[in-house]
Amino acid sequence: MTKEAKVSFLFFAPAGIFMLIFLLFPVMLLIKDSFFQVDMISQDSGTFVGISNYIESITSDRFLGATTNTLIYVVVAVSAELLLGLFFAMLLNTGFKGHGFVRTILLSPLMIAPLVSGLIWKFMLNSQFGIVNQLLYDFNITSSRNAIQWLSDDRTALLSTIIADIWLTTPFMMLVLLAGLQGIPVTLYESAKIDGANKIKTFFYITLPSLLPVLVVAILIRTVDAARTFDIVWVLTQGGPANSSEVLSTYMYKTLTRYGEVGESSAMAVLFIILLLLLSSYFLISMFKANKK
Amino acid sequence: MESLTNTTQDKKSLFQWIRKYNKQFIGIITTILALLFISPYIYIILTSIKPSSEAISNSPTFFPRELSIENYISMFNQMPILSYFFNSFITAFVSTVLSVFLGALAAYGLARFSSKLGNVFLLITLCIRMVPMISIAIPMYIIINSMGLIDTHAALIITYTSINVPFAIWLMMGFFNNIPKEFDEAARIDGCNIFTSFLKVILPVSLPGLATTSIFCFMLAWNDFLFALLLTSTNAKTATVGISEFLTAYNLDLGPMTAAAVSFSLPVMIFSILVQRYIVSGMTLGSVKG
């Protein structure tokens, strides 16, 4: 070992050891447990059951339902955030007077806990005292004050959790896209103007392509975060009613704590990691390709 | 010829006037939309200062008809909310100090002495970011359980630190890479060894980076709900879990719940507006560079 490498190792060692024990070991344990039937109380290492935990999860309707719900959640939430975020970012990017102040307003939910967002919407969507139903009634959209049972109707429960997610994370999308917009060289717009491009053409031929690398990263980050959502769903519906808003995180949590199925929840967790890695590798590859261009 | 230039000038000034007017118009529209967007949060604040009967009225209004601190009083009466806040703070604070300390050391080692290992590490960090929290939570629960640490501050501190360290390394490496190597060299010439030059020269220069990293580490721990729900029950229960208990199947204390949610998040909101510079730099670092 050279002296440099030794020093580097010394600096890295404390963090390295910590991560070895409390990050790498847990992941290893997770993979191991997924092949075992583990008893939480006796705390022995359990009996080896091969891939039966995996088979059990994949073939269970609840797992498939939770996966479908997670996919719906991700697709709807991320697309809505993207459109809203881009809309706000473009408005702010016009640089009107006082845009800094408006930006601060829009960014203020940035650090709010997902749990708090869940609570806010739990309160607003409450079918009895909620202001959302009141407003819908006031504007004559619905015929009674508790026309929509947002959280206890299996048709709207998942949608309600998605609304809370969109509200919470649109500011992040806006922030990243705004930074991306501001990074587009003004000369590009000027030459487009000289070429006689109108606003719509400029948007599709200049803005969107230049924004693409940032867009891909923003979508990737938000996709992964939305897929692992737990707090919002837990506080709003706990996955109910009748599992209609059950996502993978809440289902795994229940499998672990309510049913004590360490093996099966571990198997699902491993599947979940693989799913997300596959998904993100697709994004990372397309990002890499976009960069090359 | 003269008239031609005049009309183009007129046209130009008219165009500029429209543009100027347009901008103001866009400004007004955006401000209204932004206020609408933030209104759910304002509504919660306003509700928390309504009398509790009005907070759960069947015909809710946006603005309070009457002001009251009733909800705040019953929040304190119903649960030891202060000790939950204390638990949240102490676990977030200690884990932040630990993660930033470990992360800064490791990042310096990687940034200065081995870029190859550094790149490998960036890849690992990215992968860790993909791992869902619940997947870490399952084995963490078993480990903490077998260590006999369930329902202790240590359980949460360990968990938050382990999640934050890779992230802290990644952020700090970005900052260290921006500090010229001449700084280290000058310090060495002045008689510092590697460690003292790190402590006395590099760390002070990278204070903004340390601030950004600390804010993110602290917020992750402060806002966490999943691990606190899983790993604590009474002694180390954090504010997020406490607040969520205002809403159970048997008990829907919406008034005190809004008071607790505001007490929990308003300081964060004000703080995040004050340090927005750091938050923005941290959030755009990874995503815009690429």
Chai-1 contact restraints between the chains, C-beta under 6 A:
chainA,res_idxA,chainB,res_idxB,connection_type,confidence,min_distance_angstrom,max_distance_angstrom,comment,restraint_id
A,E4,B,F113,contact,1.0,0.0,6.0,A-B,restraint_1
A,V7,B,F113,contact,1.0,0.0,6.0,A-B,restraint_2
A,V7,B,I194,contact,1.0,0.0,6.0,A-B,restraint_3
A,S8,B,G109,contact,1.0,0.0,6.0,A-B,restraint_4
A,S8,B,F113,contact,1.0,0.0,6.0,A-B,restraint_5
A,S8,B,S114,contact,1.0,0.0,6.0,A-B,restraint_6
A,F11,B,L105,contact,1.0,0.0,6.0,A-B,restraint_7
A,F11,B,Y108,contact,1.0,0.0,6.0,A-B,restraint_8
A,F11,B,G109,contact,1.0,0.0,6.0,A-B,restraint_9
A,F12,B,A106,contact,1.0,0.0,6.0,A-B,restraint_10
A,F12,B,G109,contact,1.0,0.0,6.0,A-B,restraint_11
A,P14,B,L102,contact,1.0,0.0,6.0,A-B,restraint_12
A,A15,B,L102,contact,1.0,0.0,6.0,A-B,restraint_13
A,A15,B,A106,contact,1.0,0.0,6.0,A-B,restraint_14
A,A15,B,V165,contact,1.0,0.0,6.0,A-B,restraint_15
A,F18,B,L102,contact,1.0,0.0,6.0,A-B,restraint_16
A,M19,B,V165,contact,1.0,0.0,6.0,A-B,restraint_17
A,F22,B,I158,contact,1.0,0.0,6.0,A-B,restraint_18
A,F22,B,S162,contact,1.0,0.0,6.0,A-B,restraint_19
A,L23,B,S162,contact,1.0,0.0,6.0,A-B,restraint_20
A,P26,B,I136,contact,1.0,0.0,6.0,A-B,restraint_21
A,P26,B,P139,contact,1.0,0.0,6.0,A-B,restraint_22
A,P26,B,M140,contact,1.0,0.0,6.0,A-B,restraint_23
A,L29,B,P139,contact,1.0,0.0,6.0,A-B,restraint_24
A,L30,B,P139,contact,1.0,0.0,6.0,A-B,restraint_25
A,L91,B,T30,contact,1.0,0.0,6.0,A-B,restraint_26
A,T94,B,I26,contact,1.0,0.0,6.0,A-B,restraint_27
A,F96,B,K23,contact,1.0,0.0,6.0,A-B,restraint_28
A,F96,B,I26,contact,1.0,0.0,6.0,A-B,restraint_29
A,F96,B,G27,contact,1.0,0.0,6.0,A-B,restraint_30
A,K97,B,G27,contact,1.0,0.0,6.0,A-B,restraint_31
A,G98,B,G27,contact,1.0,0.0,6.0,A-B,restraint_32
A,V102,B,T30,contact,1.0,0.0,6.0,A-B,restraint_33
A,V102,B,T31,contact,1.0,0.0,6.0,A-B,restraint_34
A,V102,B,A34,contact,1.0,0.0,6.0,A-B,restraint_35
A,T104,B,I273,contact,1.0,0.0,6.0,A-B,restraint_36
A,I105,B,A34,contact,1.0,0.0,6.0,A-B,restraint_37
A,I105,B,I38,contact,1.0,0.0,6.0,A-B,restraint_38
A,L106,B,A34,contact,1.0,0.0,6.0,A-B,restraint_39
A,S108,B,M269,contact,1.0,0.0,6.0,A-B,restraint_40
A,S108,B,I273,contact,1.0,0.0,6.0,A-B,restraint_41
A,M111,B,M219,contact,1.0,0.0,6.0,A-B,restraint_42
A,M111,B,V268,contact,1.0,0.0,6.0,A-B,restraint_43
A,M111,B,S272,contact,1.0,0.0,6.0,A-B,restraint_44
A,I112,B,S265,contact,1.0,0.0,6.0,A-B,restraint_45
A,A113,B,N223,contact,1.0,0.0,6.0,A-B,restraint_46
A,L115,B,F225,contact,1.0,0.0,6.0,A-B,restraint_47
A,L115,B,T240,contact,1.0,0.0,6.0,A-B,restraint_48
A,V116,B,A261,contact,1.0,0.0,6.0,A-B,restraint_49
A,V116,B,S265,contact,1.0,0.0,6.0,A-B,restraint_50
A,L119,B,A261,contact,1.0,0.0,6.0,A-B,restraint_51
A,I120,B,P40,contact,1.0,0.0,6.0,A-B,restraint_52
A,I120,B,I44,contact,1.0,0.0,6.0,A-B,restraint_53
A,F123,B,L254,contact,1.0,0.0,6.0,A-B,restraint_54
A,F129,B,I56,contact,1.0,0.0,6.0,A-B,restraint_55
A,F129,B,P60,contact,1.0,0.0,6.0,A-B,restraint_56
A,I131,B,P60,contact,1.0,0.0,6.0,A-B,restraint_57
A,Q134,B,P60,contact,1.0,0.0,6.0,A-B,restraint_58
A,L175,B,M283,contact,1.0,0.0,6.0,A-B,restraint_59
A,V176,B,S287,contact,1.0,0.0,6.0,A-B,restraint_60
A,A179,B,T284,contact,1.0,0.0,6.0,A-B,restraint_61
A,A179,B,V288,contact,1.0,0.0,6.0,A-B,restraint_62
A,G180,B,V288,contact,1.0,0.0,6.0,A-B,restraint_63
A,P213,B,G290,contact,1.0,0.0,6.0,A-B,restraint_64
A,V214,B,V288,contact,1.0,0.0,6.0,A-B,restraint_65
A,V217,B,S287,contact,1.0,0.0,6.0,A-B,restraint_66
A,V217,B,G290,contact,1.0,0.0,6.0,A-B,restraint_67
A,A218,B,S287,contact,1.0,0.0,6.0,A-B,restraint_68
A,V224,B,M130,contact,1.0,0.0,6.0,A-B,restraint_69
A,R228,B,P132,contact,1.0,0.0,6.0,A-B,restraint_70
A,R228,B,M133,contact,1.0,0.0,6.0,A-B,restraint_71
A,F230,B,L226,contact,1.0,0.0,6.0,A-B,restraint_72
A,D231,B,F225,contact,1.0,0.0,6.0,A-B,restraint_73
A,V235,B,S244,contact,1.0,0.0,6.0,A-B,restraint_74
A,S249,B,I134,contact,1.0,0.0,6.0,A-B,restraint_75
A,M252,B,I134,contact,1.0,0.0,6.0,A-B,restraint_76
A,L256,B,I138,contact,1.0,0.0,6.0,A-B,restraint_77
A,S265,B,I138,contact,1.0,0.0,6.0,A-B,restraint_78
A,S266,B,I138,contact,1.0,0.0,6.0,A-B,restraint_79
A,A269,B,S135,contact,1.0,0.0,6.0,A-B,restraint_80
A,A269,B,I138,contact,1.0,0.0,6.0,A-B,restraint_81
A,F272,B,P132,contact,1.0,0.0,6.0,A-B,restraint_82
A,F272,B,S135,contact,1.0,0.0,6.0,A-B,restraint_83
A,I273,B,V131,contact,1.0,0.0,6.0,A-B,restraint_84
A,I273,B,S135,contact,1.0,0.0,6.0,A-B,restraint_85
A,L276,B,M130,contact,1.0,0.0,6.0,A-B,restraint_86
A,L277,B,M130,contact,1.0,0.0,6.0,A-B,restraint_87
A,S280,B,M130,contact,1.0,0.0,6.0,A-B,restraint_88
